[in-house]
Amino acid sequence: MKHISILVPEGDSSLSNLEATFKMFLMTNTALEREGKSPKFTIDLVGTQKKARSSNGIFSITPSVSIEEVEKTDLIIIPAIHGDYKEVVSKNRSFIPWIKSQYERGAEVASLCIGAFILAGTGLLDGKACATHWLAAREFREMYPKVHLIEDKIITDENGLYTSGGAYSSLNLNLYLVEKFAGREMAILSSKIFEIDINRFSQSPFIIFKGQKEHNDTEVLKAQEYIEQNYQHKITVEFLSQNMAVSRRTFERRFKKATSNTVIEYLQRVKVEAAKKELEKGRKTVNEVMYDVGYNDPKAFRETFKKITCMTPLEYLQKYN
């Protein structure tokens, strides 16, 4: 059987992550036993110590074993933990050598949502792909520049390291792991019992674009503000660079460095975010919204919208109005 270690971190950990993960693997065992088959998993809640941990100052959870008692495990699952990210990693640094040691001995490691901060703290994700909650993307990049953060993905899988996107997309990673270790049939059964969309791969539809303004380039900030106030009109890179009194090449380099987007990408994201808000109101047709945000070509609007949200404008309208 596979031994699963679900970590119980220090601090305000996500009880929904812990409970749902435990139940999904436990349910797989139960389903297999009903079919006369052997269970696939033994599951432990693992802490640095066997003492109750408080969450939100209301709930508490007690690890079943400590890391010293787990000589060998097959899969480590790190739940989301809330609060200041640097403080979260610092509080849980005692897990780091244990996780690294188990990984070197063949264990696989999965992080759920912002549990990625703890996993990245081990150094195991350096040079590898990683997903986390889109709201934490800026802080994650600042803390772990060597990790290849992929904002739009719900799941990454690389060299026995798994990560998931924000919040309840952790359920999709759990399904992914159930399928890997117990087969497609069990994953489908889990998806039906827990009512999870088994084929959801992107968190793009949920991302709210607020512009990347956590930088100190005042001229780029002015350009961003101009774009956000005038996105309905035709805006060229040449016009913006002339306003900054720098060459186009210099302007584009500074803009990309400050915002992580090209000027064109930024303009597209501003337009699409405005379109999303209008579609959510449900008062206008897709074509009306398209014209309102400055597009005249339905094909170009649809392709840009889908590239950013992974949905067509019509699909978005039907889902969110």
N, C-alpha and C positions, 0 to 999 in steps of 0.2 A: 504493500500500500504506500501511497505518497503521503509524506508527512507535511502538513501545512502549518506554518507559523504565522499567525495573524498578530502583528505587533500591537501592543497597547502603549502608545507613547506617553511621555510626560507632557502635561498641559491639556488644553481643551481639544481633545481629539474628537473626530466625527463618529458619534455613536451609530448613525445611520450606516456609515461605511462598515463599521465593525459587525453590527448585527446582520445586515444584508449579506455580507460576504460569508459569515459563519453559516447562515441559514441556507444559502445557495449550495454550498458544498455538502452540508449535512443532508439537504433534500436529495442531492444526487446519490448519496449513500443509501438513503431510504428507498429511493426508486429502484436502485439496483437490487437491493435485498428483496423487494416485492417480486422481482422477476426471478428470484432464486439465485442471484449472482452475488459475488463477494463485493463488499464495499470497496471503494477506491481510495478513500482518504481517512487519515487520522488528523484531527484539527486541534490545535492548541492556541489559546490566547497567551502571548508571550510578552513579558515585561522585563525591565532591567531588575526589578524586584517583585516578589509576590505580595504586593500591597494594593489596596483599592486606589484607583485614580478618579479624581473628580472631573466632570465635564459640565461646563456652564454653571458650575456651582450648585447644580441641582441633581444630576445623575452621577452615579459612580459605577465603575467596572473593575473587577478584580482579575488579574492575569491568572491562568491556571498553572503556569510554570514560569520560571525565570530563565534568562538566556544561559546561565550557567548550567541549567538542567537539560538544555537541548544540545546534545552532543552532535547530532546530525539531523538536518532537515532538508526537504526537497524543494519547498517553495516558501518564500517569505513574502508576506503581503503587508505593505505599509499604508495605513489609512491616512486620510486628510487630517491635518491638525491646524487649528486656527490661531491667529495672533500674529505678532511681528515675526516675519520669516527668519530673520537672523537669530532671534531669541529662541524660536522653535528648534532650529538646528542645534544651537548651543545646548539647550536643555536635554536634547536627545543624543548628544555626542557619544554617550556610552554604548549606544547601539552600533556605532560605525564600525569598530574593529570586528565585532561579531558578524555583522552582515558581510563584510569583506571576506572574512575567514570562511564563512559558509559558502559564499559564491565561489571562492577558489577551490572548495571541496566538491563543487558540482551543483550546489543549490541554485535555483532560479529566483529572481527577485522582481516583484511587481509593486508599483506605487499607484495609489488611487488619488486623483485630483492633485491637491497641493502637497500630498505626501511626497511628491517628486522632489521637493526641496531637501528632504532627509536623504532620499536615494542619491541625489546629485552630490550631497555632502560627503558621500563615500568616495567620490572620484570615479566610480565605475561607469558613469554616463559620459565622461569626457570623450569628445569626438563622436558621440552616438546621438541618435534621434531621441527626442523626449517630448511628451505632451503634458500639459498641466492646464489648470483653469485659465481661460483667456484673460481674466481680470488680473492675474498674477504674472502675466508675461513680461512686463517691463522689469519688475523686481527680480524675476528669475534670471533674465539675461544679464542684469547687473551683477548678480551674485555668482553666476556660473557661465561666464562667456565662452568656455570651452565646450559647452553642451550645445548640440544642434536642436534648438527649440522649434517645434512645429506647431504653430498656434491652432491650425484648423483641424488637426487630426484628433479623433477620439481615442485611438489606440496606436501605440508603437510597440514593435517587437524586434529586438536586436540583441543577439548573443546572450539569450537567456535573461534579458532585462525587459520588463514590460512597464509601460506607463499609460495612464488614461487622462482624458481631458477633464473638464470641470464637472463638479457635483455628481449628479446621478449617472453620468456616463461611465462611472466606475462599475455600474451593473453590466455594461457592455463588455468591459474587460473581464469581469468575473465569468460571463458567458463564454468569452473567448478561451479562458483558461479551462473551464469545464469541458469545452469541446476538445481542447488539446489533450487533456488527461483522461477524459471519460468518453469521448466520441461525440459525433454530430447529433446522434439521436438524443443523448442526454441534454445537450445544449438546447435543442429545439424544445424538449419537454420543459426545461427550466424557463425558457423564454415564454412559454405559454402559461406556466404556473405563476410566474412573477410579472407577466404581462409586459415584457420588454421587447422592443423592436430589435430583433437579432441582426438586422442588416443596416444599422445606423453606424456610419463611419466618420461623420464630420460634425464638428461643433460650430461650423461656420454660420448656420442660420441663427445661432443664439448670440453671436458676437455683436456688441454695440460699439460702433466706432466713435470714439470721442476725440480722435486726433492725438498724435504723440507730441505733447508739449512739455515733457519733462527734460528740457535741455536749455542751454543758455545762449543760443544764437538768436539775438533779438531781431535780426533782419529776416531770418527764416520764420520766426513767430509772426512777424507782420505779413509775410507772404501767406502763411497758413490762415490767418484771420481774414485776409482779402479773399482767399479761395472760399472760405466758409460763408462769407457774406455775399459772394457774387457767383456762386456755383451755377446759377441758372443761365449765366451768360457765357459767351465764348472767352476762355482765358488761355493765353499761350504762354509757353515757357519764356519766350523772348520778352513778352510784356513784363513778366514778373522779374526777370533778371535785369531789365532796364530800370525798373523801379528801385532795385537794390543797388544799381550803379556798378554791377560786376558783370563779367562775361557769363554767357550762358553755361559754359562748361564749369566754371567756378560755382555758380549758383546751384546747378544740378548736384555737384559733388557735396556742397554744404547741406543742401536739403536732404539728400539721401542719408548723410551721416547723422543729421539731427533727428530725422523722423523714421528712418528705416524703410521709407518708401521713396520711389521716384516721384517727381512732381505729378506726372500723369496718373500714377497709381493713387496718389493722395487725392487728386481731384475726382477720380472715379469712385473712391471709397466715400468721399463726402456726398457725392451725388446719389450713390446707392443708399447711404444711410438716410438721406432725406426722403428718397423714394420709399424705403421701408416704413418710415413713420407715416407717410401718407396712405400707403396700402393698408396699414394696420387700422386706420380710421374707417376704411371701407366706404368712403363717400365718393370716390372717383374711380374711373376705369383705369386699366393699366396704361392705355394710350394717353389719357389725361395726365396721369402722374409722370409718364415719360417726358411729355412736353414741359411740364412744370419744372423738372430738374435739369432741363437743357439738352435733352436728346431729341433728335428728329428721325433717327433711323431705328425702327423697331427691332431689327436684327441685332444691331450693335448694342442697343439697350439690354435686350434679353441676354446676349452673350456675356456682357459685362456683369450684369446682375447675377447670373448663374455662376460666373467665375468666383465672385466674392461670397455668395451665400449658399452655393450648391443647390439652389432652387431657382426655377423660373419666376418672373414677376407674378404670373397667374397663380402658380403653386403657392407662392408666399401670401398672396391676397386671400386665397381660399383657406389657408391654414391659420392666418393670424388676424383677419379683420374681425 
